[in-house]
Amino acid sequence: MTANISSNPVQESTVNPAHDILDVQTTSCCIVGGGPAGAVLALLLARQGIPVMLLETHKDFDRDFRLDTIHPSVMQIMEELGLSDRLLQLPHAKMRQIRIQTPNDTVTLADFSHLKTRYPYITMLPQVKFLEFIIIEAQKYANFNLVMGANVQELIEENGVIQGVRYRGQGGWHEVRAILTVGADGRHSKLRQLGGFESINTSPPMDVLWFRLPKKPGDAEGGVGRIGRGHILAMLERSDSWQIAFVIPKGGYQELRSAGLSALRKSIVDVAPELQDRIENLQDWSQIAFLSVESSRVKRWYHPGLLLIGDAAHIMSPIGGVGINYAIQDAVVTANVLIKPLKAGRVNERDLAKVQRKRELPTRIIQAFQALVQKQIFARVLNSDEIFQPPGFLRLPILRDLPARLIALGVFPVHVQT
């Protein structure tokens, strides 16, 4: 693993006289990004009577090939909010183990059934359904305001403090003034760019191709990983299909495209022979989404009046599917720390630094764990044509439980403070 420091120049956020501002709204907290972190934070603040505005650049929450994994840590948070039972009424699947199959063996990477929790499994629920569920809950509070199609373009900075944002949408420019602005706008964060935050980047050894194939009677439940000669594939259960991640060496996508779709289909069947009877459903490259795997975190998560959380603050590798869960834990800690200052009408840098202090160490630990898995398993498989032999420590029950706890519950427990 290598590391480097990258930074974006701070962009000036003075008033642009060319803008014809249609309206100026005020709120206590303006959250940019309606993903898991932004939506849950908005709900937590709204429940406490704090005026909150959530800005989402898209017109809906439906995105293709998001990781649809809700881990026990988040289910416990939902229980503390009184929402877990209703959430589990939505159609979902349960993954009780993470297993990898090689041509010679099957190894359990993580067994969640041993965990002391009411939810000893990963809940497989489409992220769009989870987000719609959270937003419906938030809309029960009059102090919550959601704006869809809000394309944030500028930060409002006065006397060195971020005072809100300007966005385009609904026919023109709009301005939102806020005590606190939160960037929860994902791995391609506009607010991270506008704020000129410095990032520490690592170099994961792989990229991922996402696609779907039909699910058939008799298929295994939950999910499973396959490791073949030079190939890795993961299958995640949806209601009527498999969402499949085909892992390729970093930078190898164009070479794969040049070889053609038939060669890709053959590589997929080589590592997962049970897909032979449905692989012809993959007829066009438009059915395949390419994910350039990244892993990074910003050095400092905040400026006066502005805080980054979730993928905006730390981009996670897909290893373990932990991104959504760490983002939601960020949201809970942010609410716990900042509810009192927001109610008092003043959030200072010390408050924002406290959020980073509570969440930075868990982030660094899980990213180190992901880097270890990438080095010991993914890089070894992708760079060799030999049959992969799983590390011996995976067969020791006491060590096998550690990845399960780390993936399912996180480094430190996070609870909603009431």
N, C-alpha and C positions, 0 to 999 in steps of 0.2 A: 504494500500500500504506500502510495506517495501522497504528499500533502503540499498544497501551495496556498498562498493568500491572494485573493482577488478582491477588487473593490470597484465600485461604480462611482463616478463623480457625483457630488451632491448637486441636485438640480434646483435652481432657484424657483421659489414658489411665491413670487410677488404677484400682485394683481395684474392681469393682462387686460389692458383697456379695450382690446378687440373683442372680448367676451361680452355678449349680451346676456346677462344673468337673468333668467326668468323668475327665480325666487330664491330666497335665503331662508333656510330652516335652521332651527337650533335644537340641540339635544344634549344629554349628558355624555353619552358614549356613541360614537359613530364606528361601526364595524364594517370593514370592507372585505367582502368574501363570504358567500353563503354556503361554504363547505361545512364539515363536521365541527371544526373549531369555532367558526363564526356563529353557526346556528345554535350550538349548545351554549356559548357564552351569552348570546342574545337572550336565550330563554332564562338563564340563571339571573341575569340582571333584571329582566322584566318581572320575574317572580318577586324580586325585592323592591319593586316600585320605582326602579330607576329608568328614566326615559332613555330609550335605546333605538337607534336607527341602523338597520342592516341593509347594506348595498350589495347587490349581486349583479355582475355584468351580463349574465345570460338571462334568457327569458324563462327558463325552467331549470330544474335541478337534475335533469336526465343527462348523464354523461356515459359514454361507452367505455367499458373495460376499466372501471374503477375497482379497487379491491373491496369486496363486499364482506369483510370480516369484522365482526364485533366481538371483542375478547371479553373474558370474564370481568376484567377491571372496569370496562364500560358498563356491563350489565349490572354490576354492583352500584355504579353511579346512578343508573336508571332506577334501580330499586330505591335508592335514597331519595330520589325525586318522586317516587310513587308511580313510576311509569313502566316498570319492567314487565308486569303481567300483560298490560295492553300491548306493549311492543312485541311480545312473543305470540300474540294472537295473529300477527301478520305472517303470511306464508314464509317459512324459513327452513333451513337445514342445519344440522348440528355436526361439527367435526370434533370428535373426541380424541383423536390422535393425529400427529403428523408423521407419516411413514414415507420412506423412500424404498423403491424396489429397484434392484440391480438385476442383471441377467442371472445372478447366482444366489441372491439373498433378498430378504426384506428386513429393514432396520427401522426401528421406531426412534425418530428424532425427539419427539415430545409426546408425553401421555398426560392429557389434562384430567383424566378420570380420577387421578390420585389427589387432586388439589382440594383443599378444604374451602369450598365455596358452593353456594347454591347453583352456580352455573359452571360446572366442570367441563366446558366445551367451548368451542368457537362458534358463535352464531353466524350462519351464512345468510345474510339478508341484503338484498340489493340496496346500495347506498341511496339511491333516489327515494326509496320507500322510507328509509330511516330519516332522511332530511325532511321529507314531507311530513312525517310524523312529528318531528321536533318543531317545525314551523307552525303546524296546526296548534300545538300546545302553546307556543309563544303568542299566537294571535288571540288567545283568550285574554290577554292583558292589554288594556287600552294604551299603555305607555310604550308598546312595541310597534315599530313601524318598519315595514319591509318594502324596499324599492327594487323591482326586477328591471333588468336592462339598463342598469346604472354603470356606465363606463367611466370609472374614476381616472382623471387625467392629471390633476394637480393637487399638491398639498398647499394648505394655507398656512403660512408661517409669518408670525408677527413677534418682534422682539426676541427672536431665537426660540420661540415655542410654537409647535404645531397646533393650530386652532381649528382644524377641520380639513375638508376636501372640496374640490370642485369636480363635478362629473357631468358627462354628456348623456342624454337620454330623454325620452318623452318630448322630443321636438326642440331640444336646445340645451343650454348650459344651466346647471343648478349648483347651489352652494349649500354645504352643510357645515354649520359651526358647532363645535363640540368641546367639552372639557378634555375628553380623551378620544383619540383616534386609534383604532386597533386594526392592524394589517393581518388578516387571516385569509389572504387571497392566493394561497397555494404556492406550488414550486416555482411558478413563473411570476411571482409577486410583483405587481406594479409599485406597491408602496415600498418594498425593499429597494427597488430601483430608484424611485423618486427620493427616498431618504438617504441614498448613497451609503448603505450599510456594507461593511466589509465582511466577506465570507471566507471561511476555511473549507477548502474543497478537498475531497479524497478522490481516488480513481478506482471505482468498482471495475472488475474485470469482464463485465458482461452487459449486454442489452437484452431486451425481451420483446418477443412478438406475441401479441394477444389475438386470439380468435375464438370462435365458438363452433362446437360440433354437437349434433343431437345426442341427447341422453336416452338410453334404451333400457327396457326392463332387464333386470339382472345385473346392471352395472353396480359397482361399489358405491357406497354412500359417503358423503362428506367431501373428501378430497384425498389425493394421493400424489406422490412424486415419483417420477421414473428417471433412472439414470442409465444411459447406454454408453456406447463407445463414442466419446466426444460430444454427447448430447445430454441435455437435461430438460425435462418437461414436467409441469405441474398441472393437475386437473382439479378445478374447484366447482362444486356442484351448484347449479342453478335449478330452477323448478323443472324445466324441460330440456336443459342443455348443459353441456360442460363449458365453462369458461377456462380456456387453456392458455398457459404461459409456456412458450417455447424459448428457452434461454440460448443465446448465441454469444460468441466472443465479442467483446467490445470492438466496435468499428467494422464488424463483419457483415453488416446489412446489405451493402451494395453488391458485395460478392455473391451473397445469397440470392439477391434479385436477378443478377446476371445468369446464375445457374438455372433459373426458371422455377415455376411453381411445381412442376412434377418432381423435381429434385427435392424441394422442400417437403412435399407430401411423403416421399420415400423416407426422408430422414425422420419425420414424425412417426411413421409406422414402425421404423426400425427400433425406436426407443419405446413405443407403446403399441404393440401388435394388436391389442384389442380394438384399436381405432380403424383397422383395415376396412371394416364393413361400412364406414361412414366418411372416410377421408375424402371421397370424391365430392362431398358437399363443399369443400374448399375449392372454389372455381376461379376466384379472381383475387388479385392483391388488394382490392378495395375492402375485402372482408377481414384484412389483417391490419392491426394497429401496431405501430412501432413505438416502443418506449426506450428512450435513451436513459439508462439507469444512472442516477446521480446520488451522491451522498455529501452533504455539506451542512454547515451551521454558521450563522452570523456570529461575529465576535461579541458584539453588543446588541442586545435585542431591542433597544429603546433609544429614542431621543426625547427631549422634553415635549410632552403632549402626545407622543406616538409610541406604540408598542407593537412588536411583531410576535405572533404565536403560530403554532402548527407548522406546516410546510414552509410558510413564509420565513420562519426563523430557523428551521432545520429540515432539510430535505432528506427523507429516509430512503434507504434501499428497500426494495420490496421483500427482502428476506424476513420471514416470519409474519408478514402482513401487519406490522405494528403501527404503521403511519397514522391511521385514523384514530387509534387508541391513544397514542401519545399526544395527538392534536387535541383530543377531548380532555385529556388530563391537563394539558396546558390551559384549556378554557376554564376548568374547575378551579385550578390554582389562581388564575387571574381573577376570577370572581371572588374567591375567598379573600384575596389580598386587597382588592380594590373597591369592594362594595362600600365599605365605610368611607374611604376618601371621596368616592363619587357622590355619596349622599351628602357629604360635607361641602361638595362643590369645588374641591381642589385635589388634584393628583400631582404629586411631586416626583422628582427623579428617584428619590429613595424608595418610594412605593413601587415604581417600575423595576428598579434594580432588585427588589425583593422577589418579584415574579421570576426574573431570570435566575436568581440564586437558587430558588427552589426547583427549577426545572432544567437547568443546564447540566447538572451532574447526571440525572437519569438519562438525558439525551446522549451525553458522551459515552455512557456505559453501554447503552443499547447499540449505538453506532459502532463501538469497538467490538461488541459481540457479532454484529452483522459482518464486520470486516474479517473477523476470524473465520466465520462460516464461509465467506466468499473465498478466502485464501485456502482453507483446508479442504473444501469440497468443490466449489464452483470452478475455481481456477484450475485445480488438478484435473477435473473432468474435461473441461473445455479445451485444455491444452495437451490432451493425450488421447490416443486411440486404444489404450489399454482398458481392460475391465476395471472399474473403480472398486477398490476395497475400502469400505467405511472405516474410519478411525476406531481403534479398539475401545476408547473411552465411551463410545455411544452404547456399548453393550453393558456398561455398569449401571445398575438401576439408580444408585445414589447420584451419579452424575447426570443420568438421563432426566431426572426430575428438575435439575437446575434450568435447562432451556425451557421446560414447560412453565415453570414459575416466572421466568424472565419474560417470556412471550405473552403469557396469559394475564399476569398481574402487574407487570412492570417492575421497576427497581424498588420504588417506595410506594406504599399504598396512598391513594388520593381519595379523599372523601369530601362530600359537599357539606360545608359548614352552614348551619342554620342559625 
